[in-house]
């Protein structure tokens, strides 16, 4: 395929393949981003709970 132009059918298959790859990659990225956000918010809540517990210990 290096020297010749792809036929319209080959080009069509390449386009379909590219669209398929994009539609497969985007949800994976969204899931990864969602997991990162969830982990960050969970660790943030853990930090908040720990600091609240420390302040309670300081006041008592």
Secondary structure, DSSP 8 states (H G I E B T S, - for coil): --SS---HHHHHHHHHHHHHHHHHHHHHHHHHHHHHHHHHHHHHHHHHHHHHHHHHHHH-
